[in-house]
Amino acid sequence: MFISPMLLHKSDHPFDDSSYITELKADGIRLILSKFEGKVRLFTRHKNEVTSLFPELLNLNIPDNTVIDGEIIVSDDLGKPDFEAMMERFQSKKSIHKISYVVFDVMYYKGEKVTSRPLLERKEILNNIIPIDTPLCTKVQWIPGNATQYFELVKQQGLEGIVQKKDNSTYEINNRSHSWLKVINYQYETVKVAGLRKDEFGVLVNFVDGRYAGILEFMPKVERAKLYRQHADLIISENDKFIYLDPQLRIKVKYRNLTKKGLLRIPSFVEWIS
């Protein structure tokens, strides 16, 4: 049984409010687990069934007629989520990476729809579903309020971010709600514009020392227009995929982290650097 999950809005900064709880944001892949008639089925947030990809989750001791929501992650040697390793595991059954299912909510419990109950009550239900955390299946870490201090700890540890949730919020199926807010621990970098992708929008960017930094796809339309007005005078060559530019233009970008190849992960435009 698939339930279209509740989604989060973005918040630029954490805030302290005792009516919110603060969760650690797991850097992995959203996963809905349902168990009906003794059979476990697994779905991504886009309704793709991936039951066969994660056989280790099929025998979890979850009550029948239950649907839970969480994130699957792969941890590195330091115990931190490794998104690239998670993608390797997601894309290949031969991958040796061990997963953890980090659960943060419940939609059905023993046949009863519990989405209208307040969040803290659903957290108590989760304690019944998963009474003991294990490396394979664990409940997400959370605390009442104190988001600013928690976010500072997340930054110090180089983790992805936090989630702030209204403690009495209902589970809004298939909705992006302001009751749930994510605060990402972005990194920032000044990069050079080195080219444009032809088939769909994308900006080739280099680090200031000339090393390739990746492709930026997130740029406001008004800033794209500025770039297109300037790029013609900077063209140095092109092929069927890219237009290469003299890297005179500089922009500030934000990104999640560096990949293992040293590229910017999910870079997005912040501002022009004069």
NORVEN-V759451 format. One record per backbone hydrogen bond with DSSP energy under -1.0 kcal/mol. CO is the residue of the C=O (numbers start at 1). NH is the residue of the N-H. E is the energy in kcal/mol with one decimal. If there is no record, write none. Layout:
co:CO nh:NH e:E
co:CO nh:NH e:E
This chain:
co:4 nh:174 e:-2.0
co:7 nh:177 e:-2.0
co:9 nh:182 e:-2.8
co:17 nh:20 e:-2.0
co:19 nh:167 e:-2.9
co:20 nh:145 e:-2.5
co:21 nh:165 e:-2.2
co:22 nh:143 e:-2.3
co:23 nh:163 e:-2.3
co:26 nh:28 e:-1.3
co:29 nh:72 e:-2.8
co:31 nh:70 e:-1.7
co:32 nh:43 e:-2.3
co:33 nh:68 e:-2.7
co:34 nh:41 e:-2.7
co:35 nh:65 e:-1.7
co:35 nh:66 e:-1.6
co:36 nh:39 e:-2.0
co:39 nh:36 e:-1.9
co:41 nh:34 e:-2.5
co:42 nh:50 e:-2.3
co:43 nh:32 e:-3.2
co:44 nh:47 e:-1.7
co:48 nh:44 e:-2.3
co:50 nh:53 e:-1.4
co:54 nh:57 e:-1.9
co:55 nh:58 e:-1.4
co:57 nh:60 e:-1.1
co:60 nh:62 e:-2.2
co:65 nh:111 e:-3.6
co:66 nh:35 e:-2.5
co:67 nh:107 e:-2.8
co:67 nh:108 e:-1.4
co:68 nh:33 e:-2.1
co:69 nh:104 e:-2.6
co:69 nh:105 e:-1.7
co:70 nh:31 e:-2.8
co:71 nh:102 e:-3.4
co:72 nh:29 e:-2.0
co:73 nh:100 e:-2.3
co:74 nh:82 e:-3.7
co:76 nh:79 e:-1.9
co:80 nh:76 e:-3.0
co:82 nh:86 e:-2.1
co:83 nh:87 e:-2.4
co:84 nh:88 e:-2.0
co:85 nh:89 e:-2.3
co:86 nh:90 e:-2.4
co:87 nh:91 e:-2.0
co:92 nh:95 e:-1.2
co:100 nh:73 e:-2.6
co:101 nh:138 e:-2.5
co:102 nh:71 e:-2.5
co:103 nh:140 e:-2.5
co:105 nh:69 e:-2.6
co:107 nh:114 e:-2.8
co:108 nh:67 e:-2.0
co:109 nh:112 e:-1.9
co:112 nh:109 e:-2.7
co:114 nh:117 e:-1.5
co:115 nh:171 e:-3.1
co:118 nh:122 e:-1.9
co:119 nh:123 e:-2.2
co:120 nh:124 e:-1.5
co:121 nh:125 e:-1.7
co:122 nh:126 e:-2.2
co:123 nh:127 e:-1.6
co:124 nh:128 e:-1.1
co:125 nh:129 e:-2.0
co:126 nh:130 e:-3.3
co:136 nh:101 e:-3.0
co:137 nh:134 e:-2.6
co:138 nh:103 e:-3.0
co:141 nh:24 e:-1.9
co:143 nh:22 e:-3.2
co:146 nh:150 e:-2.0
co:147 nh:151 e:-2.9
co:148 nh:152 e:-1.7
co:149 nh:153 e:-1.8
co:150 nh:154 e:-2.2
co:151 nh:155 e:-2.5
co:152 nh:156 e:-2.2
co:153 nh:157 e:-1.8
co:154 nh:159 e:-2.4
co:160 nh:185 e:-3.4
co:161 nh:25 e:-2.3
co:162 nh:183 e:-2.7
co:163 nh:23 e:-3.2
co:164 nh:181 e:-2.9
co:165 nh:21 e:-3.0
co:166 nh:169 e:-1.9
co:167 nh:120 e:-1.9
co:171 nh:173 e:-1.1
co:172 nh:175 e:-1.3
co:175 nh:7 e:-2.9
co:177 nh:180 e:-1.1
co:179 nh:166 e:-2.4
co:180 nh:9 e:-2.3
co:181 nh:164 e:-3.2
co:182 nh:11 e:-2.5
co:183 nh:162 e:-2.1
co:184 nh:186 e:-1.8
co:187 nh:255 e:-2.2
co:189 nh:253 e:-2.9
co:191 nh:251 e:-2.4
co:192 nh:206 e:-2.4
co:194 nh:245 e:-2.5
co:195 nh:204 e:-1.9
co:196 nh:243 e:-2.7
co:202 nh:197 e:-3.0
co:203 nh:216 e:-2.8
co:204 nh:194 e:-3.1
co:204 nh:195 e:-1.1
co:205 nh:213 e:-2.9
co:206 nh:192 e:-3.0
co:207 nh:210 e:-2.4
co:211 nh:207 e:-3.2
co:213 nh:264 e:-2.8
co:214 nh:205 e:-2.5
co:216 nh:203 e:-2.6
co:218 nh:269 e:-2.9
co:220 nh:224 e:-2.2
co:221 nh:225 e:-2.3
co:222 nh:226 e:-1.3
co:223 nh:227 e:-2.0
co:224 nh:228 e:-2.7
co:225 nh:229 e:-1.8
co:226 nh:230 e:-1.1
co:227 nh:231 e:-1.9
co:231 nh:234 e:-1.9
co:234 nh:246 e:-3.0
co:237 nh:244 e:-2.9
co:241 nh:198 e:-2.8
co:242 nh:239 e:-2.5
co:243 nh:196 e:-2.5
co:244 nh:236 e:-2.8
co:244 nh:237 e:-1.3
co:246 nh:248 e:-3.0
co:249 nh:193 e:-2.6
co:250 nh:273 e:-2.5
co:251 nh:191 e:-2.8
co:252 nh:270 e:-2.6
co:252 nh:271 e:-1.3
co:253 nh:189 e:-2.2
co:254 nh:268 e:-2.1
co:255 nh:187 e:-3.0
co:257 nh:265 e:-2.3
co:259 nh:262 e:-2.1
co:263 nh:259 e:-2.8
co:265 nh:256 e:-2.5
co:268 nh:254 e:-2.2
co:271 nh:252 e:-3.4
